[in-house]
Amino acid sequence: MAGRGRIRAADIALVRERSRIDEVVGEHLQLKRAGGGSLKGLCPFHDEKSPSFHVTPSRNLYHCFGCGVGGDVISFIQQIDHLTFTEAVELLAGRANVELHYEDDGGRPTGAPDRAQAGQRARLVAANTAAAAFYAAQLGSPEAAPARQFLADRGFDRQVALDFGCGFAPGGWDGLTRHLRGQGYTQQELVTGGLAKESSRGTLIDRFHRRLVWPIRDITGDVIGFGARKLMDDDPGPKYLNTPETPLYKKSSVLYGIERAKRDIARRHQAVVVEGYTDVMACHLAGVTTAVASCGTAFGAEHIGVLRRLLMDQDEFRGEVIYTFDGDAAGQAAAMKTFAEDQRFVGQTFVAVEPDGRDPCELRQAHGDAAVRDLVGRRTPLIAFVLKTTLAGYDLDTVEGRVAALDRTAPLVAQIKDHALRPAYARQLAGMIGNTDEAEVLERIRRITGDDGRPSRGRVRTPQKSADDVAVEVEREAVKAALQSPELAGPSFDAVPGEAYTDPDLAAVAAAVAAAGGAAATRVSGAEWLDVLAAHCTRDSARALLTALAVEPMRAAGEADAVYVGAVLARLEEMHTVRQVAALKGRLQRMNPVEAGEEYMRAFGELMALEQQAISLRKRAMGGLG
């Protein structure tokens, strides 16, 4: 999508117009009339007993007076399905039959959307959905008795199987293929969708035979593939067989159960990662409704990315990821591998280990739902588990063993990217080894990381900047662009309001540019341009900055270009817009919605417009600043 540019504003407006917010919201919660043309229901974004979630169809807006979320139909889809703005618009456009056009920042078309590709996806989703229905119907057949027994043996009755969409792939070569061909799907669609494959004779046959199958859905709930479990001893295939890579199914990012778990992951700030389909089922039935599993591959970086997206809050990672590992050597090895790969948020990563080696499904069978909840509740920080597991291989009763153990574990603590955690785990490590001075452990870690507390790879530690520092940096970069390259800054710089500057000197320089006619209008550069600005600058300290600003290099990776300058100016406007949003939210909080009436709704509409403007500016800034 990114390669096609941004969606034309007129198309976005049409999507909003054709997507009735009461119909869209009504698919997710029950709405009742609240008077004044409004509807209300229980908020889907936080737990509540009395309805405080209001929908106003005439204005196409929603707002929860309990948790404060609000917006239009697009932002509702973003929130409820955890989609980006573009993804939400495209989803609604598909429902409303709106053709979208894409353009670059200058408003020039970037080419028509690939209608064939969009049509292919819809056809493949429909084919997979039809296949899921076929498999589910087959689960009741006499041939599927082993599949039903497999589920029953693991504590899953017929209703649970229905709830999770479990099915059975019958024997024979082409039962599903003939069924779907009869519904109008082509051979190529079945092959492309991973539902069928060509035999050695060139005929089309089903991919799955005599297996218990689970439909695998994407985050929006569309069926994109299947996982199939071997049941028969004479089945020569692997224990688990999954849909191959298709335009829909990308195993490196697919998570089984994500569509079921996404809301609770976002609401509870927790994700539980298990190993299999039955483990996900057992966890959800036991009340651990944040459980997901990878499909046909190890849990990796792209899976982590999916969870991070659900666990982000105001650009800050919140919550925890809990991995369930067996207590055996393989589980310990998996934990060590996870620690090595999962340093991005190691401080919020935990391990839940069942000492007897049972997975969540087996644990639920043996000890019930409470045991599964307790397993997750007794989670251990990943780094603590890794240290304990590593130390188990050394004789800590001997000096030699303690020295060797410290040699092995100090580098593990040094790997922790969250600097604030290192001293605490250094102290814990000293206690775990025993007869070891805490200062010695800290010193060992300092030698590994370097004096500044980071792994010494020639990098210079940068102190954490405050929001004010960041704002001044962006403002300075924008003014430098106007002084050094007015032809690049041009109308975009001139359009930035003076209130966007928080630094008085930089604001005075920007005002001087405006007083001189603007960056776009100037026909001089270099020293002549500085002379013109100095004549219009009314602040002595700002006038003294002109030369420095004209000489100081831009912070672009290479030579500053129009893309970078445009991104800087978009970032400057975005920060100003965010401050306006904060001020308007404060004003709305002080107003009584009932007493203020139309004034409140006008302010609320202004807030929605500002928030959308901030999103648009942020995307423009990210495109050039990386």
N, C-alpha and C positions, 0 to 999 in steps of 0.2 A: 504494500500500500504506500509505503513511504516514497517509493520511486515514482509514484504517479503525482506527487505534489499534494496540495491540500484541497479539500472539497470546496467547491464554489459556494459562496455565502448564500446565493439565491436558492441553491439546492437544499442547504441546511434549513433555511426558512420554510421551504416547501415540506420537508420531512416533518418539521415541528407542526406545521398546519394540518397535515394529513394523519398525524399520530395522536389520537385522542387520549389525553393523559388518564382520564377515568377508565378507559378500556384497558390501557396498558397496565396501570396500577392494579386494576381489578383482577388481573390474572394472577396476582401475587397475594392479595389480601381481600377480605370482604369489606366493602364500603357501604355505609348507610348515610342517608340524608342527614345533614347537620344544620339546615336552614341557610337562608341567604345565598342559595345556589351552590353551596359547598357540600362535600361529602367527607366522611371521616371513618377511620378504622384504626386497628392496632398497628403501631409502627413496626415495619419489618426490620428496622435497623437497631432497635434496642428492645429489651424486655419491658413490658408494661401491662397493667391490668385494665386500665381505663384508656379508651381510644383518644389519642392526641395528635394523630396523623391526619392532616386536613388536605383535601384535594379541591382545587377550584377550576373546574373545566373551562369556564369562560375566559380565564387568563392563562390556562394551560400550565399552571404552577402547582407545586405541592410544598408543604412545610409541616414539620413535626414540632409542636410546641413543647414536647418533652425533651428531645435530645438536640433540637436545633437544626437538623438537616433539612435541606430544602432545595428547590430548583425547578427545572422544567422536565419535560418528558425524556429528553436526552440524558440529563444528569441522573434521572431516576434509573434508567437502564445501566448507566455507568456504575452506579452504586450497587444495584441489586445483582448485576451479573459480573461485576468487577472487570469492566471493559474500559478501554481508552475512549476518548471522545470520538475519534474516527471510527472505531469498531462499533460503538453504540449507534452512530449515525448510519453506518452501513447496514447494521442489523435492522433498524427501523425502516430504512429505505427499502429493503427487501420485502418487509411486511406490507409497506404502503405502496409498493410498485412505483417508486420514484427512481428515475434514472439519474445517477450522480455523475457530475463532471469535475475534473480535477484541474488545478491551475497552480502556477508558481507564485512567488511572492509579488511579482509584478502584474499578476492577473492574466498572464498568458496561458492558454490551454496547454496541458502537458500530455495530451493524447486522450482518446476516449477510453473508458474503462474496458477491460477485457471481458466483454459480455459472455464470450464462450467459456472462459474460465469460471466466471461467476455462475453460469448455468451448469457447468460440470459439477461444481461443488454441491449445488442444490440437488442435482440428480443422484450423486453419490451418497449424500446424507439420506435421501429418500430410500435408496436401495438398501442401505444398511439398516434403516428403521424397519423396512419391510422384512428384512432378514431376521431382525430381532423378534418380530411378531411371529414369524414362521417357526423359529427355534423354540420360543416360549410355548406355542401350541403343541409342539412335538414332545414337550416334557411330560405331557399326560398320556402319551402312547405306551402300549405294552413294552415296546422295544426300549423305552427310556427308564425301565425299572432300575437298572444299576445306577443311573444318575440320581433318581429320587432317593435311592438307598444311601448313596454317597452323601447327599445333603442331610438326610435324616440322621445318619451316624454322627454328624457334626453338629447336631442340635438345631437344624434349620427345617422348619415345616413347610407345607405347601404355600402358606400365606407369605412367609419370608421369601421363598423362591419367587413368588409373584412380585413382591415389593422390589426386589433387586433385579428383576427381569431375567432370571436364570432360564436357560433353555437347553435343548438337546439337539445335536446335529445327528440326524438319522444315518443308518447305513445306506448302502447303495452309492452310486457314483454321482448322481446329479439331481437329487431330490430338490435341493434349494435352487439350483440352476434352472430347472424346468419351471419351478414355481415363479421365480422372478422374471424369467423370459415370458411367461404367460401374462405378467403384469406390464409388459412393454419395455423392460430394460434390455439393452443390447448386450451382446457378448463382450464387447470392449468395455462397457461400463462395469460389468461384473468382474472382469479381470483387473481393471484399473482400481476398482474399489476393494480389491483383495478378497472378494467373496468366492471367486472361482479361479481356476488355473487350467492351463492346457495340459492334457495328458501326453504321454509319449506317442500316442497315435494322432495327436493334433485335435482331439475332441475336448470339449469343455467339461470339467468335473468340479464338484464342490471342493473347497479347501479343507473343510472340517468333516469328519466322519466318525460316528459312534462316540461322540464326546459330549461332556457337560460343558456348556458355554455360558459366558458372562458377557453381556453387551458393555462396551467401554465407551463412555461419553466424554465430550470435551466440556469445558467449563460452563458453556451455555446450555448443556443438556442434550446436544445433538449426538446421536449414535455415530461413532466414527470407526469402530472396529470391534473385534471380539478376542477374548481369551478362552482357550479350550483346554480342558483337563482330560487326560487319558483315563479311561475306565476299564478297558479290556486288556487282558494279558497278551492277546495276540496282536495288539496294536503295535506296529513297529516304530511309531513316531516317538518324539520326546514326551516327557511327563506333561509339560505345558507347551502349547502351541499358540502363537498369537498371529493376528493379522500382520502381513508384511508392511513395509513402508509404502504409503500411498499418499496421494495429495491431501488426504484427511488425517491419516494416522502417522504421527512422528513419535516413535517410541522414546526418544530422548527427552521429550517434554510432556508425554501423556502420563496422567496420574489417575488410577482407578479410584472412583469415588469422589473426585474433585467437585463435580456438580452438586453432589449431596452434602459435601462438607464445607463448601466455600463460605457460606454465610456464618457458620459457627467459628470457622478459622478466623475470619475477620472480626467477629464480635468478641470471641474469647481470647484472641491474640495467642492462639496455640494451634500447632499442627502436629499430629502424631503420624509418624511414618512407619508402616508395617510392611511385611514382605509379600503377602498374597491376598487373593480375592476373598477367601474365607476369613482371613484375619480382619479385613475391612468390615465384612458383614458382622463378625462377632463383636468388634469394637462398637459399631453403631448400635447394635441391639443391646449392648451393655451400657449405653449412655455416653460412650466416648465418640461423640459425633464429629470429631475433627480428624478422623483417621483416613489416610489415603495410602496408596501403594503404587510403586512403579510397575510397568507392564512389559515383561519380556526383556528387561535390561536392568542393570544396576542403577540405583538412585544416584543421579549425577548433577552437574552444574546447572543444566537447563531446568531440571525439576526444582532445584533450589530457587531458581529465578521465578518459577510459577508461585512458589510459596511466599517468597519475598514480596511479590506483588500484592498478595492477600494480607500480608502482615505489616505493610507500610502504613504509616499514619503521619501526614504532614511531612513527607520526605524523610521520616525517621523510622528505623526498624523498631517495631515493638513486639513483645511477646516471646514465644519460645518454640523451638522445634524439638520434638522428642522422638528419638529413634528407638524402636524395639529390636533388641538383638537377643539371640540365644545366649545362654551362659557358657556354651562350649567354646572350643578354640576358634571355630569358624566365626562365631559371634564376636569374640574378642578381636579377631583380625579385621572384621568389618568395622568395628569401632575405631581401630587404629587408622584404617583407611579413611574413614569419615573425618577424623580429626585432621588428617593431612590435607584433605581436600576442602574442608568446610570451615576455613579460617575466616570467612567473610562475616559470620556472626557467631563465632565460637562461644562468646559470652552468654548467648541465649540458647545454646544447644545442649540437650540432655540425652541421657541414655536410660531406658527402662529395661532391666534385665531380669528374666525369670530364672532363678537359680537352678531349677530342675530341667531347664532347656525347653520348656513348653512355649509354643507360640500363643498369641492371644486366643485363637480358636480352640486349641487344646486346653488352655487354661480355663476358658469359659465352660467347656465340657466337664472338666474335672471339678471345678470349684464355683462355678456360677458367675453371674454378671459382676458382682461386687469385687471378685478377684481381679477381673480385667481393669476395673476402675482403680483398684489399689495398686496394680502394677504401674499404671501411668502416674498415679499420685506419689509413688516412691521413687520417682525419677532421680537420677544422679547427674550432676554436671559432667559433660563429656570429658573435659580435661581431667577431672578428679578420677573418673573411671580409667582413663588412659594411664594416668600416673600409677594407680593401684595395680592395674594389670601388668604394667612394665616392671614394677618393683617386685612382683610376685616371683620373678625369675632370678632374684638375687638373694643370697644369704646375708640378711641384715644383722645377724649376730656377730659377724666378723668385720674387722676394719676394712679388709680387702673388698668384702661384699658391699659395704656402705660406700666406699670410694667409687667402685665400679657403677653402683646404682646411681650415684650423683652424676657421674660422667654421662650416663645414658639419659637421665631424666631432666637435667638442667636445660639441655637444648630444647626439650619439649616445651618447657615453660617459656623459654625465650622466643618460641614460635608464636606465642599468643599475641595477636595484633592489637588487642585492647590493652593499652599500657596500664590502665588502672587496675587490671586484674593480676598483673605479674607479681607485684610485691605480696599480695595475699596468698597466691598459690606458691610463691617461694617459701613463705612461712609454713604453709601446709605441708609442702614437700619436706622441709626440715623435720617436722614432727613425724611424718610418715616413715622417713628413713631411720630416725632415732639417733641419739648421741651425735647429732650434727648441729653445728652452730648455725643459727639463722643468718647471721651476717656473712658467713662463708658461702651459703647458697645464693644470697643476693649478689655478692661480689662475683660469683661464678657466672651468674646470668648477665650481669653488667659487662663482663669481659666478652661474652658471646654477642651481646646486642650492640656493644659500643657504649661509650660514656653517656650518650644522649638517650639511651634506653631503647634504641631500635636496632635491628640487625644491621651490622655495619657493611653496607654495600655502596659506600660513597655517597649516600643520600644525606641531605641536610634536613634536619627536623624543622618543620614549619609550625610555629605556635598557632593554636586555634584562634581563628579570627572571630570577632563579634559581628553581629548583624550590621552594626554601624560601620565597622571597618570595611565590610564587604560592599556596603552601599557607597562609601566614599571612593573605593577602588573603581567601581563601575562608573561613577560620576566623573572621576578623573580621566578614565579611559575615553569616555564620550567627548569630553572637552578637548582632550588631546587630538581626537579624530577631527574635530572642527577646526583646530588650529593647524594641524599638520596636513590634513587631506580634506579640505572643505568640499572638493568635488565629489568625494565619496560620502561624506556626512550628509551634505545637501539637504533636501526637503525633510528627510527623516529627523535630522537633528533639529531643524527649525520647528518641527511639530511638537517637540517635547516641551511641556509647560514648565515655566520657571519653578513651580512648586515641587517638581520632581527632584530638585537638588536639595540635599540636606546640609551640605557643606557651604557656608556663606561665601567663601572665596570662589569656589567653583560656580556657585550660583551667579556671582557677580560677573565672572568671565562669560558665562552663557548669556547673561543679559546684555553684555557688551556686543556679543555676536548678533543678537537680535536687533540691538540699536543700530548696528552697522548695516542692517539690511538683510542679515541672514547668511548662512553658509552657502546656500544655493545661489545667491545673487552675486557673491563676490567674484571679481575678475582679477584679483591680485592674490599673491601667495607669499610665503616666506616672510622676510623682514617687513615688506610692505603691508602684508596682512596684519602683522603684529602692531605696526604703527597705527593702523586704522583702529584696531581693537583698543589699544592703549588710550586713544583719544576718546573712546566711548566708555571706558571703564571708570566707574565712580568710586571704587574701593582701592585704596593704596596697596593693601596687602595682596589683593587679587592682581593688581597691575604688576606687582613684583614677581608674580608666578608665571607671567606670560612666556617669558623666554624658556624657563624650565619645562613648561608644558609643551612648548614647540620643539624641544630637543629630546626630551625623554622618550625612549623607544616605546612603541605600543607593545602590549603583552601577547600579541598573536604569536603562534608557533613559528610562523615565517613572516614574510612581509604582509602587513595588514592589507586586506582587500575589501571589496564591497560587501561580501558575505559576512566577514568578521565584524566590520563596522556596523552593519545592519543588525547583527546579533547583539552587539553591545548596546545599541540604542533601544532595541526591543527589551533587553534586560533592565535598562534604566526605567523605561515606561512601565514594565511589569512591577518593579518594586514600588513605584509610585502608586500604581493601581492597587497593589496588595495593601498599602497603607490606607488608601481610600476605602477598601473593603472592610478593613478592621474598624475604621472610624464609623462607617455606616452600620456595621453590626452592633457597635456600642450604642448608637442612636436608636436602633430598632429594639434593643434590649430594654431601653428606658421608656419605650412607648407601650401603651396598652393597645393591642390590636383591635379590640372592640371599640374603644373610645376614639382612637385615632382614625378608624375607618379608611377612607380613601387615601389619606395621607400616608398611612402605614403601608397600604398596598403599592402606592407609587414608590415609596422608599424601598419596599421589598423588590419591586420590579427593577429598580435602579441597581440594587445589590446583585440580582441575577445577571444583569447586563455586564456589570463590572467583573464579576467572577468569570464569565465567559471570555471577556476581554483579557483577563489575566492569564487564562489558559492558552489563548491564542498567542499572546506575547511570549509566554514561556516556551511554547513550541518553536517559535521563530528564534528565540535566543538559543535554545538547545541545538538547533540546527547549525548554528555557526560557531558556538563556543565549545560544543562537544561535551 
